[in-house]
Amino acid sequence: MAQQFAVGDHVRWNSEAGHVEGVIIRKHTKDVEFKGYVRHCSEADPQYEIKSDKTDHIAMHKGGALTKV
């Protein structure tokens, strides 16, 4: 099981542009549409909306892709 995170946690993830850091702004535990795609989420395997520190871009990732900073 992937590590669990909370809203407000500062995290890092790997993107096409390299490592990005940001703050978790929402935790999803039910399926949600995000940027035109349905993202499958559950209590056991949530996904997190993260706001990039540098660009204010919003990304969504599973906990396994994130590292707490």
mmCIF file of the N, C-alpha and C atoms, coordinates in Angstrom:
data_MODEL
# 
_entry.id   MODEL 
# 
loop_
_atom_site.group_PDB 
_atom_site.id 
_atom_site.type_symbol 
_atom_site.label_atom_id 
_atom_site.label_alt_id 
_atom_site.label_comp_id 
_atom_site.label_asym_id 
_atom_site.label_entity_id 
_atom_site.label_seq_id 
_atom_site.pdbx_PDB_ins_code 
_atom_site.Cartn_x 
_atom_site.Cartn_y 
_atom_site.Cartn_z 
_atom_site.occupancy 
_atom_site.B_iso_or_equiv 
_atom_site.pdbx_formal_charge 
_atom_site.auth_seq_id 
_atom_site.auth_comp_id 
_atom_site.auth_asym_id 
_atom_site.auth_atom_id 
_atom_site.pdbx_PDB_model_num 
ATOM 1   N N  . MET A 1 1  ? 0.840   -1.179 0.000   1.00 0.00 ? 1  MET A N  1 
ATOM 2   C CA . MET A 1 1  ? 0.000   0.000  0.000   1.00 0.00 ? 1  MET A CA 1 
ATOM 3   C C  . MET A 1 1  ? 0.888   1.246  0.000   1.00 0.00 ? 1  MET A C  1 
ATOM 4   N N  . ALA A 1 2  ? 0.513   2.227  -0.811  1.00 0.00 ? 2  ALA A N  1 
ATOM 5   C CA . ALA A 1 2  ? 1.282   3.467  -0.917  1.00 0.00 ? 2  ALA A CA 1 
ATOM 6   C C  . ALA A 1 2  ? 1.132   4.304  0.353   1.00 0.00 ? 2  ALA A C  1 
ATOM 7   N N  . GLN A 1 3  ? 2.110   5.164  0.568   1.00 0.00 ? 3  GLN A N  1 
ATOM 8   C CA . GLN A 1 3  ? 2.068   6.060  1.718   1.00 0.00 ? 3  GLN A CA 1 
ATOM 9   C C  . GLN A 1 3  ? 0.862   6.991  1.612   1.00 0.00 ? 3  GLN A C  1 
ATOM 10  N N  . GLN A 1 4  ? 0.251   7.281  2.741   1.00 0.00 ? 4  GLN A N  1 
ATOM 11  C CA . GLN A 1 4  ? -0.884  8.195  2.788   1.00 0.00 ? 4  GLN A CA 1 
ATOM 12  C C  . GLN A 1 4  ? -0.373  9.612  3.069   1.00 0.00 ? 4  GLN A C  1 
ATOM 13  N N  . PHE A 1 5  ? -0.985  10.581 2.427   1.00 0.00 ? 5  PHE A N  1 
ATOM 14  C CA . PHE A 1 5  ? -0.631  11.983 2.599   1.00 0.00 ? 5  PHE A CA 1 
ATOM 15  C C  . PHE A 1 5  ? -1.873  12.755 3.018   1.00 0.00 ? 5  PHE A C  1 
ATOM 16  N N  . ALA A 1 6  ? -1.671  13.993 3.465   1.00 0.00 ? 6  ALA A N  1 
ATOM 17  C CA . ALA A 1 6  ? -2.778  14.836 3.911   1.00 0.00 ? 6  ALA A CA 1 
ATOM 18  C C  . ALA A 1 6  ? -2.726  16.176 3.188   1.00 0.00 ? 6  ALA A C  1 
ATOM 19  N N  . VAL A 1 7  ? -3.873  16.852 3.130   1.00 0.00 ? 7  VAL A N  1 
ATOM 20  C CA . VAL A 1 7  ? -3.933  18.189 2.566   1.00 0.00 ? 7  VAL A CA 1 
ATOM 21  C C  . VAL A 1 7  ? -2.946  19.071 3.331   1.00 0.00 ? 7  VAL A C  1 
ATOM 22  N N  . GLY A 1 8  ? -2.156  19.833 2.589   1.00 0.00 ? 8  GLY A N  1 
ATOM 23  C CA . GLY A 1 8  ? -1.154  20.701 3.193   1.00 0.00 ? 8  GLY A CA 1 
ATOM 24  C C  . GLY A 1 8  ? 0.246   20.118 3.177   1.00 0.00 ? 8  GLY A C  1 
ATOM 25  N N  . ASP A 1 9  ? 0.376   18.808 2.934   1.00 0.00 ? 9  ASP A N  1 
ATOM 26  C CA . ASP A 1 9  ? 1.702   18.193 2.866   1.00 0.00 ? 9  ASP A CA 1 
ATOM 27  C C  . ASP A 1 9  ? 2.467   18.723 1.654   1.00 0.00 ? 9  ASP A C  1 
ATOM 28  N N  . HIS A 1 10 ? 3.757   18.968 1.821   1.00 0.00 ? 10 HIS A N  1 
ATOM 29  C CA . HIS A 1 10 ? 4.635   19.401 0.736   1.00 0.00 ? 10 HIS A CA 1 
ATOM 30  C C  . HIS A 1 10 ? 5.287   18.148 0.166   1.00 0.00 ? 10 HIS A C  1 
ATOM 31  N N  . VAL A 1 11 ? 5.103   17.911 -1.147  1.00 0.00 ? 11 VAL A N  1 
ATOM 32  C CA . VAL A 1 11 ? 5.560   16.668 -1.769  1.00 0.00 ? 11 VAL A CA 1 
ATOM 33  C C  . VAL A 1 11 ? 6.362   16.953 -3.039  1.00 0.00 ? 11 VAL A C  1 
ATOM 34  N N  . ARG A 1 12 ? 7.041   15.907 -3.516  1.00 0.00 ? 12 ARG A N  1 
ATOM 35  C CA . ARG A 1 12 ? 7.817   15.957 -4.762  1.00 0.00 ? 12 ARG A CA 1 
ATOM 36  C C  . ARG A 1 12 ? 7.372   14.785 -5.631  1.00 0.00 ? 12 ARG A C  1 
ATOM 37  N N  . TRP A 1 13 ? 7.376   15.010 -6.953  1.00 0.00 ? 13 TRP A N  1 
ATOM 38  C CA . TRP A 1 13 ? 7.088   13.936 -7.891  1.00 0.00 ? 13 TRP A CA 1 
ATOM 39  C C  . TRP A 1 13 ? 7.899   14.149 -9.150  1.00 0.00 ? 13 TRP A C  1 
ATOM 40  N N  . ASN A 1 14 ? 8.006   13.120 -9.964  1.00 0.00 ? 14 ASN A N  1 
ATOM 41  C CA . ASN A 1 14 ? 8.778   13.169 -11.196 1.00 0.00 ? 14 ASN A CA 1 
ATOM 42  C C  . ASN A 1 14 ? 7.819   13.405 -12.357 1.00 0.00 ? 14 ASN A C  1 
ATOM 43  N N  . SER A 1 15 ? 8.091   14.422 -13.172 1.00 0.00 ? 15 SER A N  1 
ATOM 44  C CA . SER A 1 15 ? 7.289   14.700 -14.362 1.00 0.00 ? 15 SER A CA 1 
ATOM 45  C C  . SER A 1 15 ? 8.187   14.664 -15.583 1.00 0.00 ? 15 SER A C  1 
ATOM 46  N N  . GLU A 1 16 ? 7.603   14.904 -16.758 1.00 0.00 ? 16 GLU A N  1 
ATOM 47  C CA . GLU A 1 16 ? 8.410   14.915 -17.981 1.00 0.00 ? 16 GLU A CA 1 
ATOM 48  C C  . GLU A 1 16 ? 9.490   15.999 -17.919 1.00 0.00 ? 16 GLU A C  1 
ATOM 49  N N  . ALA A 1 17 ? 9.220   17.059 -17.160 1.00 0.00 ? 17 ALA A N  1 
ATOM 50  C CA . ALA A 1 17 ? 10.151  18.183 -17.055 1.00 0.00 ? 17 ALA A CA 1 
ATOM 51  C C  . ALA A 1 17 ? 11.163  18.010 -15.920 1.00 0.00 ? 17 ALA A C  1 
ATOM 52  N N  . GLY A 1 18 ? 11.122  16.889 -15.225 1.00 0.00 ? 18 GLY A N  1 
ATOM 53  C CA . GLY A 1 18 ? 12.010  16.653 -14.091 1.00 0.00 ? 18 GLY A CA 1 
ATOM 54  C C  . GLY A 1 18 ? 11.235  16.634 -12.794 1.00 0.00 ? 18 GLY A C  1 
ATOM 55  N N  . HIS A 1 19 ? 11.931  16.747 -11.681 1.00 0.00 ? 19 HIS A N  1 
ATOM 56  C CA . HIS A 1 19 ? 11.258  16.711 -10.384 1.00 0.00 ? 19 HIS A CA 1 
ATOM 57  C C  . HIS A 1 19 ? 10.523  18.019 -10.127 1.00 0.00 ? 19 HIS A C  1 
ATOM 58  N N  . VAL A 1 20 ? 9.324   17.890 -9.603  1.00 0.00 ? 20 VAL A N  1 
ATOM 59  C CA . VAL A 1 20 ? 8.473   19.043 -9.306  1.00 0.00 ? 20 VAL A CA 1 
ATOM 60  C C  . VAL A 1 20 ? 8.066   18.933 -7.844  1.00 0.00 ? 20 VAL A C  1 
ATOM 61  N N  . GLU A 1 21 ? 7.946   20.082 -7.176  1.00 0.00 ? 21 GLU A N  1 
ATOM 62  C CA . GLU A 1 21 ? 7.479   20.116 -5.794  1.00 0.00 ? 21 GLU A CA 1 
ATOM 63  C C  . GLU A 1 21 ? 6.216   20.950 -5.717  1.00 0.00 ? 21 GLU A C  1 
ATOM 64  N N  . GLY A 1 22 ? 5.349   20.568 -4.783  1.00 0.00 ? 22 GLY A N  1 
ATOM 65  C CA . GLY A 1 22 ? 4.120   21.309 -4.591  1.00 0.00 ? 22 GLY A CA 1 
ATOM 66  C C  . GLY A 1 22 ? 3.432   20.911 -3.299  1.00 0.00 ? 22 GLY A C  1 
ATOM 67  N N  . VAL A 1 23 ? 2.241   21.481 -3.101  1.00 0.00 ? 23 VAL A N  1 
ATOM 68  C CA . VAL A 1 23 ? 1.461   21.257 -1.892  1.00 0.00 ? 23 VAL A CA 1 
ATOM 69  C C  . VAL A 1 23 ? 0.157   20.556 -2.254  1.00 0.00 ? 23 VAL A C  1 
ATOM 70  N N  . ILE A 1 24 ? -0.201  19.529 -1.486  1.00 0.00 ? 24 ILE A N  1 
ATOM 71  C CA . ILE A 1 24 ? -1.454  18.816 -1.706  1.00 0.00 ? 24 ILE A CA 1 
ATOM 72  C C  . ILE A 1 24 ? -2.610  19.732 -1.328  1.00 0.00 ? 24 ILE A C  1 
ATOM 73  N N  . ILE A 1 25 ? -3.556  19.892 -2.273  1.00 0.00 ? 25 ILE A N  1 
ATOM 74  C CA . ILE A 1 25 ? -4.712  20.748 -2.015  1.00 0.00 ? 25 ILE A CA 1 
ATOM 75  C C  . ILE A 1 25 ? -6.013  19.961 -1.854  1.00 0.00 ? 25 ILE A C  1 
ATOM 76  N N  . ARG A 1 26 ? -6.055  18.707 -2.350  1.00 0.00 ? 26 ARG A N  1 
ATOM 77  C CA . ARG A 1 26 ? -7.233  17.853 -2.169  1.00 0.00 ? 26 ARG A CA 1 
ATOM 78  C C  . ARG A 1 26 ? -6.836  16.398 -2.194  1.00 0.00 ? 26 ARG A C  1 
ATOM 79  N N  . LYS A 1 27 ? -7.561  15.597 -1.434  1.00 0.00 ? 27 LYS A N  1 
ATOM 80  C CA . LYS A 1 27 ? -7.376  14.147 -1.426  1.00 0.00 ? 27 LYS A CA 1 
ATOM 81  C C  . LYS A 1 27 ? -8.675  13.536 -1.932  1.00 0.00 ? 27 LYS A C  1 
ATOM 82  N N  . HIS A 1 28 ? -8.589  12.703 -2.975  1.00 0.00 ? 28 HIS A N  1 
ATOM 83  C CA . HIS A 1 28 ? -9.774  12.072 -3.568  1.00 0.00 ? 28 HIS A CA 1 
ATOM 84  C C  . HIS A 1 28 ? -9.822  10.592 -3.188  1.00 0.00 ? 28 HIS A C  1 
ATOM 85  N N  . THR A 1 29 ? -10.964 10.161 -2.663  1.00 0.00 ? 29 THR A N  1 
ATOM 86  C CA . THR A 1 29 ? -11.145 8.763  -2.279  1.00 0.00 ? 29 THR A CA 1 
ATOM 87  C C  . THR A 1 29 ? -12.278 8.104  -3.065  1.00 0.00 ? 29 THR A C  1 
ATOM 88  N N  . LYS A 1 30 ? -12.864 8.842  -4.003  1.00 0.00 ? 30 LYS A N  1 
ATOM 89  C CA . LYS A 1 30 ? -13.895 8.302  -4.907  1.00 0.00 ? 30 LYS A CA 1 
ATOM 90  C C  . LYS A 1 30 ? -13.527 8.721  -6.317  1.00 0.00 ? 30 LYS A C  1 
ATOM 91  N N  . ASP A 1 31 ? -13.949 7.919  -7.311  1.00 0.00 ? 31 ASP A N  1 
ATOM 92  C CA . ASP A 1 31 ? -13.634 8.239  -8.700  1.00 0.00 ? 31 ASP A CA 1 
ATOM 93  C C  . ASP A 1 31 ? -14.011 9.686  -9.003  1.00 0.00 ? 31 ASP A C  1 
ATOM 94  N N  . VAL A 1 32 ? -13.143 10.348 -9.774  1.00 0.00 ? 32 VAL A N  1 
ATOM 95  C CA . VAL A 1 32 ? -13.336 11.765 -10.079 1.00 0.00 ? 32 VAL A CA 1 
ATOM 96  C C  . VAL A 1 32 ? -12.876 12.040 -11.505 1.00 0.00 ? 32 VAL A C  1 
ATOM 97  N N  . GLU A 1 33 ? -13.570 12.968 -12.192 1.00 0.00 ? 33 GLU A N  1 
ATOM 98  C CA . GLU A 1 33 ? -13.123 13.382 -13.509 1.00 0.00 ? 33 GLU A CA 1 
ATOM 99  C C  . GLU A 1 33 ? -12.112 14.514 -13.332 1.00 0.00 ? 33 GLU A C  1 
ATOM 100 N N  . PHE A 1 34 ? -10.974 14.374 -13.993 1.00 0.00 ? 34 PHE A N  1 
ATOM 101 C CA . PHE A 1 34 ? -9.902  15.368 -13.891 1.00 0.00 ? 34 PHE A CA 1 
ATOM 102 C C  . PHE A 1 34 ? -9.306  15.572 -15.267 1.00 0.00 ? 34 PHE A C  1 
ATOM 103 N N  . LYS A 1 35 ? -9.412  16.771 -15.788 1.00 0.00 ? 35 LYS A N  1 
ATOM 104 C CA . LYS A 1 35 ? -8.884  17.132 -17.103 1.00 0.00 ? 35 LYS A CA 1 
ATOM 105 C C  . LYS A 1 35 ? -9.373  16.186 -18.196 1.00 0.00 ? 35 LYS A C  1 
ATOM 106 N N  . GLY A 1 36 ? -10.667 15.854 -18.138 1.00 0.00 ? 36 GLY A N  1 
ATOM 107 C CA . GLY A 1 36 ? -11.289 15.050 -19.178 1.00 0.00 ? 36 GLY A CA 1 
ATOM 108 C C  . GLY A 1 36 ? -11.164 13.546 -19.025 1.00 0.00 ? 36 GLY A C  1 
ATOM 109 N N  . TYR A 1 37 ? -10.535 13.079 -17.965 1.00 0.00 ? 37 TYR A N  1 
ATOM 110 C CA . TYR A 1 37 ? -10.362 11.643 -17.734 1.00 0.00 ? 37 TYR A CA 1 
ATOM 111 C C  . TYR A 1 37 ? -10.920 11.273 -16.364 1.00 0.00 ? 37 TYR A C  1 
ATOM 112 N N  . VAL A 1 38 ? -11.463 10.051 -16.265 1.00 0.00 ? 38 VAL A N  1 
ATOM 113 C CA . VAL A 1 38 ? -11.916 9.566  -14.969 1.00 0.00 ? 38 VAL A CA 1 
ATOM 114 C C  . VAL A 1 38 ? -10.716 8.967  -14.250 1.00 0.00 ? 38 VAL A C  1 
ATOM 115 N N  . ARG A 1 39 ? -10.429 9.479  -13.068 1.00 0.00 ? 39 ARG A N  1 
ATOM 116 C CA . ARG A 1 39 ? -9.340  8.971  -12.236 1.00 0.00 ? 39 ARG A CA 1 
ATOM 117 C C  . ARG A 1 39 ? -9.961  8.059  -11.181 1.00 0.00 ? 39 ARG A C  1 
ATOM 118 N N  . HIS A 1 40 ? -9.496  6.823  -11.105 1.00 0.00 ? 40 HIS A N  1 
ATOM 119 C CA . HIS A 1 40 ? -10.052 5.842  -10.180 1.00 0.00 ? 40 HIS A CA 1 
ATOM 120 C C  . HIS A 1 40 ? -9.358  5.958  -8.825  1.00 0.00 ? 40 HIS A C  1 
ATOM 121 N N  . CYS A 1 41 ? -10.149 6.216  -7.799  1.00 0.00 ? 41 CYS A N  1 
ATOM 122 C CA . CYS A 1 41 ? -9.640  6.437  -6.448  1.00 0.00 ? 41 CYS A CA 1 
ATOM 123 C C  . CYS A 1 41 ? -10.479 5.638  -5.462  1.00 0.00 ? 41 CYS A C  1 
ATOM 124 N N  . SER A 1 42 ? -9.892  5.330  -4.318  1.00 0.00 ? 42 SER A N  1 
ATOM 125 C CA . SER A 1 42 ? -10.622 4.656  -3.245  1.00 0.00 ? 42 SER A CA 1 
ATOM 126 C C  . SER A 1 42 ? -9.997  5.062  -1.919  1.00 0.00 ? 42 SER A C  1 
ATOM 127 N N  . GLU A 1 43 ? -10.624 4.676  -0.821  1.00 0.00 ? 43 GLU A N  1 
ATOM 128 C CA . GLU A 1 43 ? -10.050 4.956  0.505   1.00 0.00 ? 43 GLU A CA 1 
ATOM 129 C C  . GLU A 1 43 ? -8.672  4.313  0.632   1.00 0.00 ? 43 GLU A C  1 
ATOM 130 N N  . ALA A 1 44 ? -8.533  3.097  0.086   1.00 0.00 ? 44 ALA A N  1 
ATOM 131 C CA . ALA A 1 44 ? -7.265  2.371  0.190   1.00 0.00 ? 44 ALA A CA 1 
ATOM 132 C C  . ALA A 1 44 ? -6.222  2.871  -0.805  1.00 0.00 ? 44 ALA A C  1 
ATOM 133 N N  . ASP A 1 45 ? -6.659  3.482  -1.912  1.00 0.00 ? 45 ASP A N  1 
ATOM 134 C CA . ASP A 1 45 ? -5.748  3.953  -2.954  1.00 0.00 ? 45 ASP A CA 1 
ATOM 135 C C  . ASP A 1 45 ? -6.189  5.331  -3.451  1.00 0.00 ? 45 ASP A C  1 
ATOM 136 N N  . PRO A 1 46 ? -6.034  6.362  -2.610  1.00 0.00 ? 46 PRO A N  1 
ATOM 137 C CA . PRO A 1 46 ? -6.475  7.711  -2.990  1.00 0.00 ? 46 PRO A CA 1 
ATOM 138 C C  . PRO A 1 46 ? -5.553  8.347  -4.027  1.00 0.00 ? 46 PRO A C  1 
ATOM 139 N N  . GLN A 1 47 ? -6.059  9.405  -4.649  1.00 0.00 ? 47 GLN A N  1 
ATOM 140 C CA . GLN A 1 47 ? -5.222  10.238 -5.504  1.00 0.00 ? 47 GLN A CA 1 
ATOM 141 C C  . GLN A 1 47 ? -5.267  11.653 -4.942  1.00 0.00 ? 47 GLN A C  1 
ATOM 142 N N  . TYR A 1 48 ? -4.213  12.396 -5.243  1.00 0.00 ? 48 TYR A N  1 
ATOM 143 C CA . TYR A 1 48 ? -4.030  13.711 -4.633  1.00 0.00 ? 48 TYR A CA 1 
ATOM 144 C C  . TYR A 1 48 ? -3.894  14.792 -5.689  1.00 0.00 ? 48 TYR A C  1 
ATOM 145 N N  . GLU A 1 49 ? -4.621  15.908 -5.487  1.00 0.00 ? 49 GLU A N  1 
ATOM 146 C CA . GLU A 1 49 ? -4.433  17.090 -6.323  1.00 0.00 ? 49 GLU A CA 1 
ATOM 147 C C  . GLU A 1 49 ? -3.327  17.904 -5.677  1.00 0.00 ? 49 GLU A C  1 
ATOM 148 N N  . ILE A 1 50 ? -2.355  18.304 -6.495  1.00 0.00 ? 50 ILE A N  1 
ATOM 149 C CA . ILE A 1 50 ? -1.180  19.004 -5.983  1.00 0.00 ? 50 ILE A CA 1 
ATOM 150 C C  . ILE A 1 50 ? -0.959  20.265 -6.805  1.00 0.00 ? 50 ILE A C  1 
ATOM 151 N N  . LYS A 1 51 ? -0.722  21.368 -6.118  1.00 0.00 ? 51 LYS A N  1 
ATOM 152 C CA . LYS A 1 51 ? -0.435  22.638 -6.780  1.00 0.00 ? 51 LYS A CA 1 
ATOM 153 C C  . LYS A 1 51 ? 1.076   22.858 -6.788  1.00 0.00 ? 51 LYS A C  1 
ATOM 154 N N  . SER A 1 52 ? 1.640   22.984 -7.982  1.00 0.00 ? 52 SER A N  1 
ATOM 155 C CA . SER A 1 52 ? 3.086   23.183 -8.135  1.00 0.00 ? 52 SER A CA 1 
ATOM 156 C C  . SER A 1 52 ? 3.526   24.479 -7.476  1.00 0.00 ? 52 SER A C  1 
ATOM 157 N N  . ASP A 1 53 ? 4.674   24.436 -6.807  1.00 0.00 ? 53 ASP A N  1 
ATOM 158 C CA . ASP A 1 53 ? 5.236   25.628 -6.164  1.00 0.00 ? 53 ASP A CA 1 
ATOM 159 C C  . ASP A 1 53 ? 5.619   26.700 -7.180  1.00 0.00 ? 53 ASP A C  1 
ATOM 160 N N  . LYS A 1 54 ? 6.179   26.287 -8.313  1.00 0.00 ? 54 LYS A N  1 
ATOM 161 C CA . LYS A 1 54 ? 6.725   27.250 -9.274  1.00 0.00 ? 54 LYS A CA 1 
ATOM 162 C C  . LYS A 1 54 ? 5.695   27.783 -10.264 1.00 0.00 ? 54 LYS A C  1 
ATOM 163 N N  . THR A 1 55 ? 4.807   26.919 -10.767 1.00 0.00 ? 55 THR A N  1 
ATOM 164 C CA . THR A 1 55 ? 3.930   27.331 -11.871 1.00 0.00 ? 55 THR A CA 1 
ATOM 165 C C  . THR A 1 55 ? 2.463   27.437 -11.495 1.00 0.00 ? 55 THR A C  1 
ATOM 166 N N  . ASP A 1 56 ? 2.090   27.027 -10.298 1.00 0.00 ? 56 ASP A N  1 
ATOM 167 C CA . ASP A 1 56 ? 0.686   26.968 -9.882  1.00 0.00 ? 56 ASP A CA 1 
ATOM 168 C C  . ASP A 1 56 ? -0.127  25.958 -10.693 1.00 0.00 ? 56 ASP A C  1 
ATOM 169 N N  . HIS A 1 57 ? 0.542   25.122 -11.508 1.00 0.00 ? 57 HIS A N  1 
ATOM 170 C CA . HIS A 1 57 ? -0.125  24.055 -12.261 1.00 0.00 ? 57 HIS A CA 1 
ATOM 171 C C  . HIS A 1 57 ? -0.712  23.046 -11.273 1.00 0.00 ? 57 HIS A C  1 
ATOM 172 N N  . ILE A 1 58 ? -1.893  22.513 -11.576 1.00 0.00 ? 58 ILE A N  1 
ATOM 173 C CA . ILE A 1 58 ? -2.524  21.496 -10.739 1.00 0.00 ? 58 ILE A CA 1 
ATOM 174 C C  . ILE A 1 58 ? -2.318  20.139 -11.406 1.00 0.00 ? 58 ILE A C  1 
ATOM 175 N N  . ALA A 1 59 ? -1.775  19.198 -10.650 1.00 0.00 ? 59 ALA A N  1 
ATOM 176 C CA . ALA A 1 59 ? -1.552  17.834 -11.128 1.00 0.00 ? 59 ALA A CA 1 
ATOM 177 C C  . ALA A 1 59 ? -2.277  16.874 -10.189 1.00 0.00 ? 59 ALA A C  1 
ATOM 178 N N  . MET A 1 60 ? -2.510  15.649 -10.657 1.00 0.00 ? 60 MET A N  1 
ATOM 179 C CA . MET A 1 60 ? -3.109  14.618 -9.807  1.00 0.00 ? 60 MET A CA 1 
ATOM 180 C C  . MET A 1 60 ? -2.255  13.362 -9.890  1.00 0.00 ? 60 MET A C  1 
ATOM 181 N N  . HIS A 1 61 ? -1.917  12.815 -8.728  1.00 0.00 ? 61 HIS A N  1 
ATOM 182 C CA . HIS A 1 61 ? -1.073  11.623 -8.673  1.00 0.00 ? 61 HIS A CA 1 
ATOM 183 C C  . HIS A 1 61 ? -1.527  10.691 -7.553  1.00 0.00 ? 61 HIS A C  1 
ATOM 184 N N  . LYS A 1 62 ? -1.183  9.407  -7.728  1.00 0.00 ? 62 LYS A N  1 
ATOM 185 C CA . LYS A 1 62 ? -1.371  8.437  -6.661  1.00 0.00 ? 62 LYS A CA 1 
ATOM 186 C C  . LYS A 1 62 ? -0.233  8.615  -5.659  1.00 0.00 ? 62 LYS A C  1 
ATOM 187 N N  . GLY A 1 63 ? -0.446  8.125  -4.440  1.00 0.00 ? 63 GLY A N  1 
ATOM 188 C CA . GLY A 1 63 ? 0.552   8.256  -3.391  1.00 0.00 ? 63 GLY A CA 1 
ATOM 189 C C  . GLY A 1 63 ? 1.882   7.632  -3.724  1.00 0.00 ? 63 GLY A C  1 
ATOM 190 N N  . GLY A 1 64 ? 1.885   6.552  -4.522  1.00 0.00 ? 64 GLY A N  1 
ATOM 191 C CA . GLY A 1 64 ? 3.117   5.879  -4.886  1.00 0.00 ? 64 GLY A CA 1 
ATOM 192 C C  . GLY A 1 64 ? 4.067   6.728  -5.716  1.00 0.00 ? 64 GLY A C  1 
ATOM 193 N N  . ALA A 1 65 ? 3.540   7.766  -6.353  1.00 0.00 ? 65 ALA A N  1 
ATOM 194 C CA . ALA A 1 65 ? 4.366   8.646  -7.185  1.00 0.00 ? 65 ALA A CA 1 
ATOM 195 C C  . ALA A 1 65 ? 4.929   9.822  -6.398  1.00 0.00 ? 65 ALA A C  1 
ATOM 196 N N  . LEU A 1 66 ? 4.521   9.956  -5.135  1.00 0.00 ? 66 LEU A N  1 
ATOM 197 C CA . LEU A 1 66 ? 4.881   11.122 -4.343  1.00 0.00 ? 66 LEU A CA 1 
ATOM 198 C C  . LEU A 1 66 ? 5.892   10.787 -3.250  1.00 0.00 ? 66 LEU A C  1 
ATOM 199 N N  . THR A 1 67 ? 6.705   11.778 -2.918  1.00 0.00 ? 67 THR A N  1 
ATOM 200 C CA . THR A 1 67 ? 7.639   11.695 -1.805  1.00 0.00 ? 67 THR A CA 1 
ATOM 201 C C  . THR A 1 67 ? 7.445   12.941 -0.958  1.00 0.00 ? 67 THR A C  1 
ATOM 202 N N  . LYS A 1 68 ? 7.312   12.769 0.353   1.00 0.00 ? 68 LYS A N  1 
ATOM 203 C CA . LYS A 1 68 ? 7.152   13.926 1.243   1.00 0.00 ? 68 LYS A CA 1 
ATOM 204 C C  . LYS A 1 68 ? 8.480   14.676 1.325   1.00 0.00 ? 68 LYS A C  1 
ATOM 205 N N  . VAL A 1 69 ? 8.390   16.013 1.222   1.00 0.00 ? 69 VAL A N  1 
ATOM 206 C CA . VAL A 1 69 ? 9.596   16.860 1.265   1.00 0.00 ? 69 VAL A CA 1 
ATOM 207 C C  . VAL A 1 69 ? 9.781   17.390 2.674   1.00 0.00 ? 69 VAL A C  1 
# 
